[in-house]
Amino acid sequence: MKLSEIKNAVDQGLTVCWSNSSYKVVSSHPRSYQTEYLIKCLTNNSCIGLTWRDGITLNGKEKDFFILD
């Protein structure tokens, strides 16, 4: 999935995962001034940014992101 597809899916309330279902893409409150997108590990609640500091480069390969059915 491309960055824009991931963000749009999360904003629509779909469950987007990275690599496996233990890593979920989450966002800050949708009414925030600037929404942050994070990859959250559900087993230990740690998070990393969806992208590098440049806001463009994904922290993972596009092919490893998917929508959970």
PQR file of N, CA, C, O and H, with PARSE charges and radii, in Angstrom:
ATOM      1  N   MET A   1       0.844  -1.182   0.000 -0.4000 1.5000
ATOM      2  CA  MET A   1       0.000   0.000   0.000 -0.0000 2.0000
ATOM      3  C   MET A   1       0.889   1.245   0.000  0.5500 1.7000
ATOM      4  O   MET A   1       1.949   1.270   0.624 -0.5500 1.4000
ATOM      5  N   LYS A   2       0.445   2.246  -0.694 -0.4000 1.5000
ATOM      6  CA  LYS A   2       1.150   3.521  -0.703 -0.0000 2.0000
ATOM      7  C   LYS A   2       0.743   4.330   0.532  0.5500 1.7000
ATOM      8  O   LYS A   2      -0.293   4.069   1.142 -0.5500 1.4000
ATOM      9  H   LYS A   2      -0.416   2.226  -1.201  0.4000 1.0000
ATOM     10  N   LEU A   3       1.566   5.307   0.887 -0.4000 1.5000
ATOM     11  CA  LEU A   3       1.329   6.126   2.067 -0.0000 2.0000
ATOM     12  C   LEU A   3      -0.076   6.726   2.060  0.5500 1.7000
ATOM     13  O   LEU A   3      -0.776   6.661   3.070 -0.5500 1.4000
ATOM     14  H   LEU A   3       2.409   5.519   0.392  0.4000 1.0000
ATOM     15  N   SER A   4      -0.491   7.303   0.951 -0.4000 1.5000
ATOM     16  CA  SER A   4      -1.816   7.926   0.875 -0.0000 2.0000
ATOM     17  C   SER A   4      -2.926   6.902   1.071  0.5500 1.7000
ATOM     18  O   SER A   4      -3.942   7.208   1.693 -0.5500 1.4000
ATOM     19  H   SER A   4       0.078   7.357   0.130  0.4000 1.0000
ATOM     20  N   GLU A   5      -2.747   5.688   0.549 -0.4000 1.5000
ATOM     21  CA  GLU A   5      -3.743   4.624   0.721 -0.0000 2.0000
ATOM     22  C   GLU A   5      -3.842   4.199   2.185  0.5500 1.7000
ATOM     23  O   GLU A   5      -4.935   3.946   2.693 -0.5500 1.4000
ATOM     24  H   GLU A   5      -1.921   5.439   0.043  0.4000 1.0000
ATOM     25  N   ILE A   6      -2.710   4.126   2.849 -0.4000 1.5000
ATOM     26  CA  ILE A   6      -2.697   3.750   4.265 -0.0000 2.0000
ATOM     27  C   ILE A   6      -3.433   4.796   5.089  0.5500 1.7000
ATOM     28  O   ILE A   6      -4.301   4.457   5.894 -0.5500 1.4000
ATOM     29  H   ILE A   6      -1.822   4.332   2.436  0.4000 1.0000
ATOM     30  N   LYS A   7      -3.090   6.063   4.893 -0.4000 1.5000
ATOM     31  CA  LYS A   7      -3.728   7.140   5.650 -0.0000 2.0000
ATOM     32  C   LYS A   7      -5.231   7.190   5.399  0.5500 1.7000
ATOM     33  O   LYS A   7      -6.013   7.330   6.339 -0.5500 1.4000
ATOM     34  H   LYS A   7      -2.385   6.338   4.240  0.4000 1.0000
ATOM     35  N   ASN A   8      -5.637   7.076   4.141 -0.4000 1.5000
ATOM     36  CA  ASN A   8      -7.060   7.108   3.805 -0.0000 2.0000
ATOM     37  C   ASN A   8      -7.811   5.946   4.453  0.5500 1.7000
ATOM     38  O   ASN A   8      -8.913   6.133   4.969 -0.5500 1.4000
ATOM     39  H   ASN A   8      -5.001   6.961   3.377  0.4000 1.0000
ATOM     40  N   ALA A   9      -7.228   4.757   4.431 -0.4000 1.5000
ATOM     41  CA  ALA A   9      -7.876   3.588   5.030 -0.0000 2.0000
ATOM     42  C   ALA A   9      -8.024   3.762   6.535  0.5500 1.7000
ATOM     43  O   ALA A   9      -9.078   3.457   7.092 -0.5500 1.4000
ATOM     44  H   ALA A   9      -6.333   4.605   4.012  0.4000 1.0000
ATOM     45  N   VAL A  10      -6.982   4.248   7.196 -0.4000 1.5000
ATOM     46  CA  VAL A  10      -7.050   4.474   8.649 -0.0000 2.0000
ATOM     47  C   VAL A  10      -8.106   5.531   8.953  0.5500 1.7000
ATOM     48  O   VAL A  10      -8.896   5.367   9.883 -0.5500 1.4000
ATOM     49  H   VAL A  10      -6.126   4.496   6.744  0.4000 1.0000
ATOM     50  N   ASP A  11      -8.127   6.607   8.183 -0.4000 1.5000
ATOM     51  CA  ASP A  11      -9.115   7.673   8.382 -0.0000 2.0000
ATOM     52  C   ASP A  11     -10.542   7.181   8.178  0.5500 1.7000
ATOM     53  O   ASP A  11     -11.474   7.724   8.771 -0.5500 1.4000
ATOM     54  H   ASP A  11      -7.486   6.740   7.428  0.4000 1.0000
ATOM     55  N   GLN A  12     -10.724   6.161   7.348 -0.4000 1.5000
ATOM     56  CA  GLN A  12     -12.049   5.583   7.104 -0.0000 2.0000
ATOM     57  C   GLN A  12     -12.428   4.556   8.164  0.5500 1.7000
ATOM     58  O   GLN A  12     -13.522   3.993   8.115 -0.5500 1.4000
ATOM     59  H   GLN A  12      -9.968   5.719   6.866  0.4000 1.0000
ATOM     60  N   GLY A  13     -11.544   4.308   9.114 -0.4000 1.5000
ATOM     61  CA  GLY A  13     -11.840   3.375  10.193 -0.0000 2.0000
ATOM     62  C   GLY A  13     -11.479   1.929   9.891  0.5500 1.7000
ATOM     63  O   GLY A  13     -11.836   1.029  10.650 -0.5500 1.4000
ATOM     64  H   GLY A  13     -10.655   4.765   9.154  0.4000 1.0000
ATOM     65  N   LEU A  14     -10.769   1.698   8.782 -0.4000 1.5000
ATOM     66  CA  LEU A  14     -10.336   0.348   8.449 -0.0000 2.0000
ATOM     67  C   LEU A  14      -9.096  -0.013   9.269  0.5500 1.7000
ATOM     68  O   LEU A  14      -8.339   0.871   9.670 -0.5500 1.4000
ATOM     69  H   LEU A  14     -10.479   2.429   8.165  0.4000 1.0000
ATOM     70  N   THR A  15      -8.891  -1.279   9.514 -0.4000 1.5000
ATOM     71  CA  THR A  15      -7.729  -1.745  10.256 -0.0000 2.0000
ATOM     72  C   THR A  15      -6.601  -2.035   9.286  0.5500 1.7000
ATOM     73  O   THR A  15      -6.672  -2.965   8.482 -0.5500 1.4000
ATOM     74  H   THR A  15      -9.506  -1.997   9.189  0.4000 1.0000
ATOM     75  N   VAL A  16      -5.564  -1.226   9.378 -0.4000 1.5000
ATOM     76  CA  VAL A  16      -4.388  -1.399   8.535 -0.0000 2.0000
ATOM     77  C   VAL A  16      -3.272  -1.970   9.400  0.5500 1.7000
ATOM     78  O   VAL A  16      -2.995  -1.466  10.488 -0.5500 1.4000
ATOM     79  H   VAL A  16      -5.507  -0.471  10.031  0.4000 1.0000
ATOM     80  N   CYS A  17      -2.642  -3.016   8.908 -0.4000 1.5000
ATOM     81  CA  CYS A  17      -1.553  -3.664   9.641 -0.0000 2.0000
ATOM     82  C   CYS A  17      -0.282  -3.612   8.816  0.5500 1.7000
ATOM     83  O   CYS A  17      -0.307  -3.427   7.599 -0.5500 1.4000
ATOM     84  H   CYS A  17      -2.867  -3.426   8.024  0.4000 1.0000
ATOM     85  N   TRP A  18       0.823  -3.780   9.513 -0.4000 1.5000
ATOM     86  CA  TRP A  18       2.127  -3.858   8.864 -0.0000 2.0000
ATOM     87  C   TRP A  18       2.778  -5.182   9.225  0.5500 1.7000
ATOM     88  O   TRP A  18       2.915  -5.493  10.408 -0.5500 1.4000
ATOM     89  H   TRP A  18       0.843  -3.930  10.501  0.4000 1.0000
ATOM     90  N   SER A  19       3.166  -5.938   8.276 -0.4000 1.5000
ATOM     91  CA  SER A  19       3.890  -7.198   8.435 -0.0000 2.0000
ATOM     92  C   SER A  19       3.021  -8.332   8.975  0.5500 1.7000
ATOM     93  O   SER A  19       2.990  -9.412   8.385 -0.5500 1.4000
ATOM     94  H   SER A  19       3.054  -5.685   7.315  0.4000 1.0000
ATOM     95  N   ASN A  20       2.316  -8.108  10.084 -0.4000 1.5000
ATOM     96  CA  ASN A  20       1.370  -9.084  10.625 -0.0000 2.0000
ATOM     97  C   ASN A  20       0.356  -8.343  11.482  0.5500 1.7000
ATOM     98  O   ASN A  20       0.487  -7.137  11.689 -0.5500 1.4000
ATOM     99  H   ASN A  20       2.341  -7.230  10.563  0.4000 1.0000
ATOM    100  N   SER A  21      -0.645  -9.042  11.979 -0.4000 1.5000
ATOM    101  CA  SER A  21      -1.742  -8.374  12.690 -0.0000 2.0000
ATOM    102  C   SER A  21      -1.356  -7.846  14.070  0.5500 1.7000
ATOM    103  O   SER A  21      -2.178  -7.214  14.733 -0.5500 1.4000
ATOM    104  H   SER A  21      -0.751 -10.022  11.811  0.4000 1.0000
ATOM    105  N   SER A  22      -0.130  -8.090  14.513 -0.4000 1.5000
ATOM    106  CA  SER A  22       0.336  -7.538  15.793 -0.0000 2.0000
ATOM    107  C   SER A  22       0.788  -6.086  15.658  0.5500 1.7000
ATOM    108  O   SER A  22       0.974  -5.399  16.662 -0.5500 1.4000
ATOM    109  H   SER A  22       0.538  -8.603  13.974  0.4000 1.0000
ATOM    110  N   TYR A  23       0.965  -5.614  14.419 -0.4000 1.5000
ATOM    111  CA  TYR A  23       1.392  -4.244  14.168 -0.0000 2.0000
ATOM    112  C   TYR A  23       0.281  -3.500  13.440  0.5500 1.7000
ATOM    113  O   TYR A  23       0.006  -3.766  12.270 -0.5500 1.4000
ATOM    114  H   TYR A  23       0.814  -6.172  13.603  0.4000 1.0000
ATOM    115  N   LYS A  24      -0.351  -2.569  14.138 -0.4000 1.5000
ATOM    116  CA  LYS A  24      -1.508  -1.848  13.611 -0.0000 2.0000
ATOM    117  C   LYS A  24      -1.140  -0.386  13.383  0.5500 1.7000
ATOM    118  O   LYS A  24      -0.453   0.224  14.203 -0.5500 1.4000
ATOM    119  H   LYS A  24      -0.127  -2.352  15.088  0.4000 1.0000
ATOM    120  N   VAL A  25      -1.597   0.169  12.272 -0.4000 1.5000
ATOM    121  CA  VAL A  25      -1.393   1.592  12.003 -0.0000 2.0000
ATOM    122  C   VAL A  25      -2.521   2.355  12.681  0.5500 1.7000
ATOM    123  O   VAL A  25      -3.699   2.081  12.450 -0.5500 1.4000
ATOM    124  H   VAL A  25      -2.154  -0.326  11.606  0.4000 1.0000
ATOM    125  N   VAL A  26      -2.147   3.317  13.525 -0.4000 1.5000
ATOM    126  CA  VAL A  26      -3.117   4.118  14.272 -0.0000 2.0000
ATOM    127  C   VAL A  26      -2.848   5.593  13.996  0.5500 1.7000
ATOM    128  O   VAL A  26      -1.778   5.968  13.515 -0.5500 1.4000
ATOM    129  H   VAL A  26      -1.190   3.539  13.713  0.4000 1.0000
ATOM    130  N   SER A  27      -3.834   6.414  14.309 -0.4000 1.5000
ATOM    131  CA  SER A  27      -3.655   7.856  14.130 -0.0000 2.0000
ATOM    132  C   SER A  27      -4.045   8.576  15.403  0.5500 1.7000
ATOM    133  O   SER A  27      -4.789   8.055  16.234 -0.5500 1.4000
ATOM    134  H   SER A  27      -4.702   6.110  14.700  0.4000 1.0000
ATOM    135  N   SER A  28      -3.519   9.801  15.539 -0.4000 1.5000
ATOM    136  CA  SER A  28      -3.937  10.647  16.646 -0.0000 2.0000
ATOM    137  C   SER A  28      -5.382  11.079  16.402  0.5500 1.7000
ATOM    138  O   SER A  28      -5.959  10.767  15.360 -0.5500 1.4000
ATOM    139  H   SER A  28      -2.915  10.224  14.865  0.4000 1.0000
ATOM    140  N   HIS A  29      -5.940  11.766  17.323 -0.4000 1.5000
ATOM    141  CA  HIS A  29      -7.335  12.195  17.194 -0.0000 2.0000
ATOM    142  C   HIS A  29      -7.561  12.876  15.855  0.5500 1.7000
ATOM    143  O   HIS A  29      -6.818  13.791  15.500 -0.5500 1.4000
ATOM    144  H   HIS A  29      -5.471  12.020  18.169  0.4000 1.0000
ATOM    145  N   PRO A  30      -8.576  12.448  15.098 -0.5600 1.5000
ATOM    146  CA  PRO A  30      -8.794  12.982  13.743  0.2800 2.0000
ATOM    147  C   PRO A  30      -9.068  14.476  13.694  0.5500 1.7000
ATOM    148  O   PRO A  30      -8.935  15.087  12.634 -0.5500 1.4000
ATOM    149  N   ARG A  31      -9.443  15.074  14.807 -0.4000 1.5000
ATOM    150  CA  ARG A  31      -9.707  16.516  14.820 -0.0000 2.0000
ATOM    151  C   ARG A  31      -8.483  17.310  15.280  0.5500 1.7000
ATOM    152  O   ARG A  31      -8.566  18.523  15.474 -0.5500 1.4000
ATOM    153  H   ARG A  31      -9.551  14.577  15.668  0.4000 1.0000
ATOM    154  N   SER A  32      -7.363  16.638  15.450 -0.4000 1.5000
ATOM    155  CA  SER A  32      -6.128  17.306  15.846 -0.0000 2.0000
ATOM    156  C   SER A  32      -5.667  18.252  14.749  0.5500 1.7000
ATOM    157  O   SER A  32      -6.014  18.091  13.579 -0.5500 1.4000
ATOM    158  H   SER A  32      -7.295  15.653  15.292  0.4000 1.0000
ATOM    159  N   TYR A  33      -4.882  19.238  15.150 -0.4000 1.5000
ATOM    160  CA  TYR A  33      -4.331  20.189  14.169 -0.0000 2.0000
ATOM    161  C   TYR A  33      -3.500  19.454  13.128  0.5500 1.7000
ATOM    162  O   TYR A  33      -3.632  19.703  11.929 -0.5500 1.4000
ATOM    163  H   TYR A  33      -4.600  19.369  16.101  0.4000 1.0000
ATOM    164  N   GLN A  34      -2.649  18.552  13.588 -0.4000 1.5000
ATOM    165  CA  GLN A  34      -1.831  17.759  12.663 -0.0000 2.0000
ATOM    166  C   GLN A  34      -1.929  16.300  13.094  0.5500 1.7000
ATOM    167  O   GLN A  34      -1.430  15.933  14.158 -0.5500 1.4000
ATOM    168  H   GLN A  34      -2.543  18.350  14.562  0.4000 1.0000
ATOM    169  N   THR A  35      -2.555  15.485  12.295 -0.4000 1.5000
ATOM    170  CA  THR A  35      -2.739  14.073  12.616 -0.0000 2.0000
ATOM    171  C   THR A  35      -1.421  13.333  12.453  0.5500 1.7000
ATOM    172  O   THR A  35      -0.739  13.471  11.437 -0.5500 1.4000
ATOM    173  H   THR A  35      -2.961  15.783  11.431  0.4000 1.0000
ATOM    174  N   GLU A  36      -1.068  12.541  13.469 -0.4000 1.5000
ATOM    175  CA  GLU A  36       0.114  11.695  13.396 -0.0000 2.0000
ATOM    176  C   GLU A  36      -0.322  10.269  13.122  0.5500 1.7000
ATOM    177  O   GLU A  36      -1.329   9.811  13.663 -0.5500 1.4000
ATOM    178  H   GLU A  36      -1.622  12.429  14.294  0.4000 1.0000
ATOM    179  N   TYR A  37       0.413   9.575  12.301 -0.4000 1.5000
ATOM    180  CA  TYR A  37       0.158   8.173  12.007 -0.0000 2.0000
ATOM    181  C   TYR A  37       1.318   7.366  12.563  0.5500 1.7000
ATOM    182  O   TYR A  37       2.483   7.677  12.316 -0.5500 1.4000
ATOM    183  H   TYR A  37       1.230   9.947  11.861  0.4000 1.0000
ATOM    184  N   LEU A  38       0.986   6.331  13.314 -0.4000 1.5000
ATOM    185  CA  LEU A  38       1.990   5.518  13.992 -0.0000 2.0000
ATOM    186  C   LEU A  38       1.766   4.047  13.700  0.5500 1.7000
ATOM    187  O   LEU A  38       0.650   3.628  13.392 -0.5500 1.4000
ATOM    188  H   LEU A  38       0.039   6.079  13.515  0.4000 1.0000
ATOM    189  N   ILE A  39       2.829   3.266  13.799 -0.4000 1.5000
ATOM    190  CA  ILE A  39       2.721   1.813  13.770 -0.0000 2.0000
ATOM    191  C   ILE A  39       2.827   1.363  15.220  0.5500 1.7000
ATOM    192  O   ILE A  39       3.854   1.564  15.867 -0.5500 1.4000
ATOM    193  H   ILE A  39       3.735   3.607  14.050  0.4000 1.0000
ATOM    194  N   LYS A  40       1.763   0.755  15.723 -0.4000 1.5000
ATOM    195  CA  LYS A  40       1.697   0.358  17.126 -0.0000 2.0000
ATOM    196  C   LYS A  40       1.821  -1.159  17.243  0.5500 1.7000
ATOM    197  O   LYS A  40       1.101  -1.905  16.580 -0.5500 1.4000
ATOM    198  H   LYS A  40       0.929   0.591  15.197  0.4000 1.0000
ATOM    199  N   CYS A  41       2.739  -1.599  18.091 -0.4000 1.5000
ATOM    200  CA  CYS A  41       2.873  -3.016  18.387 -0.0000 2.0000
ATOM    201  C   CYS A  41       1.836  -3.359  19.459  0.5500 1.7000
ATOM    202  O   CYS A  41       1.899  -2.829  20.568 -0.5500 1.4000
ATOM    203  H   CYS A  41       3.323  -0.992  18.630  0.4000 1.0000
ATOM    204  N   LEU A  42       0.904  -4.218  19.148 -0.4000 1.5000
ATOM    205  CA  LEU A  42      -0.179  -4.529  20.080 -0.0000 2.0000
ATOM    206  C   LEU A  42       0.262  -5.418  21.239  0.5500 1.7000
ATOM    207  O   LEU A  42      -0.444  -5.512  22.243 -0.5500 1.4000
ATOM    208  H   LEU A  42       0.852  -4.649  18.247  0.4000 1.0000
ATOM    209  N   THR A  43       1.410  -6.066  21.119 -0.4000 1.5000
ATOM    210  CA  THR A  43       1.870  -6.952  22.196 -0.0000 2.0000
ATOM    211  C   THR A  43       2.552  -6.197  23.332  0.5500 1.7000
ATOM    212  O   THR A  43       2.547  -6.666  24.470 -0.5500 1.4000
ATOM    213  H   THR A  43       1.985  -5.989  20.304  0.4000 1.0000
ATOM    214  N   ASN A  44       3.140  -5.034  23.042 -0.4000 1.5000
ATOM    215  CA  ASN A  44       3.802  -4.277  24.115 -0.0000 2.0000
ATOM    216  C   ASN A  44       3.474  -2.782  24.100  0.5500 1.7000
ATOM    217  O   ASN A  44       4.053  -2.017  24.871 -0.5500 1.4000
ATOM    218  H   ASN A  44       3.144  -4.653  22.117  0.4000 1.0000
ATOM    219  N   ASN A  45       2.559  -2.361  23.237 -0.4000 1.5000
ATOM    220  CA  ASN A  45       2.084  -0.978  23.127 -0.0000 2.0000
ATOM    221  C   ASN A  45       3.155   0.040  22.730  0.5500 1.7000
ATOM    222  O   ASN A  45       2.960   1.238  22.936 -0.5500 1.4000
ATOM    223  H   ASN A  45       2.088  -2.983  22.610  0.4000 1.0000
ATOM    224  N   SER A  46       4.268  -0.404  22.172 -0.4000 1.5000
ATOM    225  CA  SER A  46       5.263   0.559  21.693 -0.0000 2.0000
ATOM    226  C   SER A  46       4.872   1.030  20.292  0.5500 1.7000
ATOM    227  O   SER A  46       4.179   0.330  19.553 -0.5500 1.4000
ATOM    228  H   SER A  46       4.425  -1.377  22.005  0.4000 1.0000
ATOM    229  N   CYS A  47       5.328   2.222  19.950 -0.4000 1.5000
ATOM    230  CA  CYS A  47       4.978   2.813  18.659 -0.0000 2.0000
ATOM    231  C   CYS A  47       6.204   3.381  17.974  0.5500 1.7000
ATOM    232  O   CYS A  47       7.162   3.803  18.620 -0.5500 1.4000
ATOM    233  H   CYS A  47       5.891   2.791  20.550  0.4000 1.0000
ATOM    234  N   ILE A  48       6.152   3.382  16.642 -0.4000 1.5000
ATOM    235  CA  ILE A  48       7.102   4.123  15.822 -0.0000 2.0000
ATOM    236  C   ILE A  48       6.290   4.903  14.805  0.5500 1.7000
ATOM    237  O   ILE A  48       5.133   4.574  14.542 -0.5500 1.4000
ATOM    238  H   ILE A  48       5.373   3.039  16.117  0.4000 1.0000
ATOM    239  N   GLY A  49       6.882   5.920  14.243 -0.4000 1.5000
ATOM    240  CA  GLY A  49       6.191   6.701  13.231 -0.0000 2.0000
ATOM    241  C   GLY A  49       5.927   5.874  11.984  0.5500 1.7000
ATOM    242  O   GLY A  49       6.713   4.994  11.633 -0.5500 1.4000
ATOM    243  H   GLY A  49       7.821   6.188  14.457  0.4000 1.0000
ATOM    244  N   LEU A  50       4.832   6.158  11.328 -0.4000 1.5000
ATOM    245  CA  LEU A  50       4.534   5.490  10.060 -0.0000 2.0000
ATOM    246  C   LEU A  50       5.607   5.822   9.027  0.5500 1.7000
ATOM    247  O   LEU A  50       5.947   4.996   8.179 -0.5500 1.4000
ATOM    248  H   LEU A  50       4.193   6.873  11.613  0.4000 1.0000
ATOM    249  N   THR A  51       6.131   7.037   9.111 -0.4000 1.5000
ATOM    250  CA  THR A  51       7.159   7.472   8.176 -0.0000 2.0000
ATOM    251  C   THR A  51       8.400   7.952   8.923  0.5500 1.7000
ATOM    252  O   THR A  51       8.380   8.152  10.137 -0.5500 1.4000
ATOM    253  H   THR A  51       5.854   7.707   9.800  0.4000 1.0000
ATOM    254  N   TRP A  52       9.462   8.128   8.174 -0.4000 1.5000
ATOM    255  CA  TRP A  52      10.659   8.768   8.700 -0.0000 2.0000
ATOM    256  C   TRP A  52      10.333  10.240   8.927  0.5500 1.7000
ATOM    257  O   TRP A  52       9.219  10.680   8.642 -0.5500 1.4000
ATOM    258  H   TRP A  52       9.478   7.966   7.188  0.4000 1.0000
ATOM    259  N   ARG A  53      11.279  10.990   9.428 -0.4000 1.5000
ATOM    260  CA  ARG A  53      11.047  12.414   9.708 -0.0000 2.0000
ATOM    261  C   ARG A  53      10.670  13.216   8.473  0.5500 1.7000
ATOM    262  O   ARG A  53      10.064  14.282   8.581 -0.5500 1.4000
ATOM    263  H   ARG A  53      12.184  10.633   9.659  0.4000 1.0000
ATOM    264  N   ASP A  54      11.024  12.712   7.310 -0.4000 1.5000
ATOM    265  CA  ASP A  54      10.692  13.455   6.088 -0.0000 2.0000
ATOM    266  C   ASP A  54       9.196  13.435   5.787  0.5500 1.7000
ATOM    267  O   ASP A  54       8.719  14.186   4.935 -0.5500 1.4000
ATOM    268  H   ASP A  54      11.517  11.846   7.221  0.4000 1.0000
ATOM    269  N   GLY A  55       8.456  12.572   6.490 -0.4000 1.5000
ATOM    270  CA  GLY A  55       7.007  12.502   6.288 -0.0000 2.0000
ATOM    271  C   GLY A  55       6.592  11.788   5.018  0.5500 1.7000
ATOM    272  O   GLY A  55       5.408  11.765   4.680 -0.5500 1.4000
ATOM    273  H   GLY A  55       8.843  11.962   7.181  0.4000 1.0000
ATOM    274  N   ILE A  56       7.546  11.205   4.309 -0.4000 1.5000
ATOM    275  CA  ILE A  56       7.264  10.559   3.023 -0.0000 2.0000
ATOM    276  C   ILE A  56       7.707   9.097   3.014  0.5500 1.7000
ATOM    277  O   ILE A  56       6.983   8.228   2.528 -0.5500 1.4000
ATOM    278  H   ILE A  56       8.507  11.224   4.583  0.4000 1.0000
ATOM    279  N   THR A  57       8.890   8.830   3.547 -0.4000 1.5000
ATOM    280  CA  THR A  57       9.475   7.499   3.495 -0.0000 2.0000
ATOM    281  C   THR A  57       8.865   6.610   4.569  0.5500 1.7000
ATOM    282  O   THR A  57       8.984   6.895   5.760 -0.5500 1.4000
ATOM    283  H   THR A  57       9.479   9.536   3.942  0.4000 1.0000
ATOM    284  N   LEU A  58       8.210   5.530   4.145 -0.4000 1.5000
ATOM    285  CA  LEU A  58       7.562   4.619   5.090 -0.0000 2.0000
ATOM    286  C   LEU A  58       8.573   3.866   5.947  0.5500 1.7000
ATOM    287  O   LEU A  58       9.663   3.533   5.482 -0.5500 1.4000
ATOM    288  H   LEU A  58       8.113   5.298   3.177  0.4000 1.0000
ATOM    289  N   ASN A  59       8.214   3.603   7.183 -0.4000 1.5000
ATOM    290  CA  ASN A  59       8.989   2.725   8.061 -0.0000 2.0000
ATOM    291  C   ASN A  59       8.554   1.289   7.787  0.5500 1.7000
ATOM    292  O   ASN A  59       7.970   0.636   8.652 -0.5500 1.4000
ATOM    293  H   ASN A  59       7.329   3.874   7.561  0.4000 1.0000
ATOM    294  N   GLY A  60       8.826   0.823   6.640 -0.4000 1.5000
ATOM    295  CA  GLY A  60       8.433  -0.507   6.189 -0.0000 2.0000
ATOM    296  C   GLY A  60       8.225  -0.472   4.688  0.5500 1.7000
ATOM    297  O   GLY A  60       8.141   0.600   4.089 -0.5500 1.4000
ATOM    298  H   GLY A  60       9.300   1.354   5.937  0.4000 1.0000
ATOM    299  N   LYS A  61       8.144  -1.622   4.098 -0.4000 1.5000
ATOM    300  CA  LYS A  61       7.941  -1.710   2.651 -0.0000 2.0000
ATOM    301  C   LYS A  61       6.461  -1.628   2.326  0.5500 1.7000
ATOM    302  O   LYS A  61       5.628  -2.158   3.061 -0.5500 1.4000
ATOM    303  H   LYS A  61       8.212  -2.492   4.585  0.4000 1.0000
ATOM    304  N   GLU A  62       6.134  -0.966   1.227 -0.4000 1.5000
ATOM    305  CA  GLU A  62       4.735  -0.816   0.807 -0.0000 2.0000
ATOM    306  C   GLU A  62       4.019  -2.151   0.747  0.5500 1.7000
ATOM    307  O   GLU A  62       2.846  -2.240   1.110 -0.5500 1.4000
ATOM    308  H   GLU A  62       6.811  -0.536   0.630  0.4000 1.0000
ATOM    309  N   LYS A  63       4.707  -3.193   0.294 -0.4000 1.5000
ATOM    310  CA  LYS A  63       4.087  -4.492   0.109 -0.0000 2.0000
ATOM    311  C   LYS A  63       3.728  -5.168   1.440  0.5500 1.7000
ATOM    312  O   LYS A  63       2.951  -6.122   1.458 -0.5500 1.4000
ATOM    313  H   LYS A  63       5.660  -3.120  -0.001  0.4000 1.0000
ATOM    314  N   ASP A  64       4.290  -4.676   2.551 -0.4000 1.5000
ATOM    315  CA  ASP A  64       4.042  -5.298   3.858 -0.0000 2.0000
ATOM    316  C   ASP A  64       2.854  -4.690   4.605  0.5500 1.7000
ATOM    317  O   ASP A  64       2.510  -5.166   5.687 -0.5500 1.4000
ATOM    318  H   ASP A  64       4.921  -3.901   2.536  0.4000 1.0000
ATOM    319  N   PHE A  65       2.221  -3.657   4.061 -0.4000 1.5000
ATOM    320  CA  PHE A  65       1.042  -3.060   4.674 -0.0000 2.0000
ATOM    321  C   PHE A  65      -0.202  -3.660   4.039  0.5500 1.7000
ATOM    322  O   PHE A  65      -0.250  -3.859   2.825 -0.5500 1.4000
ATOM    323  H   PHE A  65       2.500  -3.270   3.182  0.4000 1.0000
ATOM    324  N   PHE A  66      -1.207  -3.948   4.858 -0.4000 1.5000
ATOM    325  CA  PHE A  66      -2.439  -4.560   4.341 -0.0000 2.0000
ATOM    326  C   PHE A  66      -3.616  -4.185   5.225  0.5500 1.7000
ATOM    327  O   PHE A  66      -3.453  -3.803   6.384 -0.5500 1.4000
ATOM    328  H   PHE A  66      -1.167  -3.786   5.844  0.4000 1.0000
ATOM    329  N   ILE A  67      -4.801  -4.304   4.653 -0.4000 1.5000
ATOM    330  CA  ILE A  67      -6.050  -4.070   5.396 -0.0000 2.0000
ATOM    331  C   ILE A  67      -6.521  -5.404   5.941  0.5500 1.7000
ATOM    332  O   ILE A  67      -6.652  -6.380   5.202 -0.5500 1.4000
ATOM    333  H   ILE A  67      -4.934  -4.614   3.712  0.4000 1.0000
ATOM    334  N   LEU A  68      -6.771  -5.436   7.234 -0.4000 1.5000
ATOM    335  CA  LEU A  68      -7.234  -6.645   7.884 -0.0000 2.0000
ATOM    336  C   LEU A  68      -8.723  -6.818   7.628  0.5500 1.7000
ATOM    337  O   LEU A  68      -9.497  -5.888   7.858 -0.5500 1.4000
ATOM    338  H   LEU A  68      -6.664  -4.643   7.834  0.4000 1.0000
ATOM    339  N   ASP A  69      -9.135  -7.974   7.163 -0.4000 1.5000
ATOM    340  CA  ASP A  69     -10.552  -8.239   6.874 -0.0000 2.0000
ATOM    341  C   ASP A  69     -11.356  -8.429   8.144  0.5500 1.7000
ATOM    342  O   ASP A  69     -12.564  -8.660   8.081 -0.5500 1.4000
ATOM    343  H   ASP A  69      -8.506  -8.729   6.976  0.4000 1.0000
TER
END
